């Protein structure tokens, strides 16, 4: 499944990193603690978080995630969006709560 596929199915908004919309998704990870993500997220995962600051994209790039989804309608900092564009890692947003989005993504990836 590609990032572009989940955008349509989950009604996600693309904030940045459009050039990575064809990234292949291999799994998902949900966490708001950067050190947890650094130690546990896998390459190709979609990272679900409520964090909006620039360090999110630094960790996403380091771990080579497929995309980052910001929940609860929170807005990313301008620096975060710029770094998403620079790295080519899609930065997406949703109004959904973390629990709901995680469940829906899990279900999609395991169909």
N, C-alpha and C positions, 0 to 999 in steps of 0.2 A: 504494500500500500504506500502511496506517495502522500506527501504533505498536502498537495492540492486536493486529494481525495477527501481528507478529513475536514478541510475548510468548508467544502460544500455540505457534507453530511452533518457536520456539527454547527453549521451557521457561524463560523468564526470570521473575525475581521482581520485582514492583513494590515499590520502596522509598518512592517519593514522587512527587508531581506527577501524581496520578491524573487531574486534570482535562484533561491534555494527551494522553490516550490515543488520541484521534481525530486527532492531528496527522498530516499527510501526510508520508511519507518520500520524499525525492527522491534520496537517495544515502547514502553512508557515509564516515566518516573515522576512521582509527585512529592515535592518537598520545598520548604521555604528556607531551609538552612543550607547555605552555600557549601559548608564543609561536608555535610551529608551528601549533597549532590556530587561533589568532587570525588568522594570515596565510593559512590555506589551507582551512579548513572552509567549506562553503557552507550557506546557509540551507536548512533542511529535511533536512540530513544527520543520520544517527545517529552520534554520537561514541562510539567504543569506547576505553576507557582503564583504567588501574589506579590512577589518581589518585582520592583519596577526600575531599580537603579542600574547603572552601567555595569557593575560587577557581574550581573546576571549574564550578560553577553560574553564577558571574559571567560567565565566558567563554561558556558555553552560552547565556545570556540575551542577551549582547551580539551573538553571531553567529546567534541565532534558530535553533538546532538543533532537530530534532524530538524527540530524546531523547538521554540519556546512558546508556551501559551500562558498569558496572564489572565487570571480569573477575576470575577466579581466586578467587571467593568472598570477596573483600575487602569490608569493611564501611565504609560511608560514615559520616563524622562526623555528629553530630546537627545541627550548623549547616548542613551540606550538605543534609541531608534537609529541614530547615525552609526553606531557600532554594529547593529544588526545588518544594516546596508553594507557596511565595509566588509563584514565577515561572510555575507551571503547566507546567513542563517535566518530563516523566517521567524519573525516575531509576530505572534497572533494574539488576539484578545477575544474574550467572551464575557457575557453577563452572568454566566452560570457560576454556581459555587464550585469549589474544588471537588467535593465529594461527588456531585452529579457528573461533572465533566470526566473525572477519573473513571467512574463506572461506565459511562457511555464509550469512552475510548477503549477501555478494557474489552468491552463487549464487541466493538468493531474489530479489534485486532485478533480476537479469538473466534470469529465466525467461521 
